[in-house]
């Protein structure tokens, strides 16, 4: 494969810890209905699945349920109001991004979070300015694990897809990266979901801390 020219990252669970505000939005909905808040530890692993995961845990509803559309609309409205209340960039991430820039390695963001949320979040957290691309879940007609968002990020970065590496904390990130012909890195500090073990995802490398990516890129 070609040498890595661009590093692409998932957002939630990879660059930022947004779980407190996602879980908080779901619990706000429960409390408004006279239900007790769920433990944060129960909701955190589902943060990478957004509204679908939060509403599934909070109310036991699937996207096919008749009431799901209204619940999702309420969840997203509540989340928009509080999405910067507790969300933070993960420790060591900014240092990693600065190191990439020092090496003249451009980086970008590809997330399933809609632009309505992704663009304000990345701007407020100081991520947008340095990114060569911020691709949201509605930037292309497809969500990950479809490779279309990754192809669009590579296009905006001005490189071929096989010159990129995609870093994410969910199995679908690795599936999408592989489908796009990119190298892939599994971010073990993230949410990781509730599916198969990270070792079974098929990533080119699993990294425990952001700086480990820099070490791997040096020898890749």
C-alpha angles and dihedrals in degrees: 000000000000120000113271110266100167132031116212123194138197111232115217111059093005108058100006137033102226096154095102092059095041091050090043091056092052092048091048087059092049093048091049087058095049094258124131119254115259120239112270090229089064095051102039098076089054096054092100090062093058120199093354093058096039094049092044091056096039099045108009092241129143124211088254093061116108092235095048097090093056093044091049092050091052092045093052093047091051091046092051089056095052107023093117097041097095105355114120139173109260117258113270093015096104090050090052092050091048090051091052090052090048088056090049089244109144118218136196143180130246115182139161088225109111117252087247087073105019098059098049091043096051091046094049093047095049096249103108099068095057097043121098088207138009109197117188131197091264098040089094128023091258139064126214133300080053108086096224095097090051092049089052092051091051090048092053090047089052097237138107116264092245089061091065137080120208119211120198145150099222132070091238089061090059092044090052094047093050091047089055092051093247130136111253137213125193113219105218094189091067135085096279094194124233101282130091123341116277090244089064096054095089097233119162089235139003115217124198097194133021094249090058088070089061091053092049093048090054092063101029 
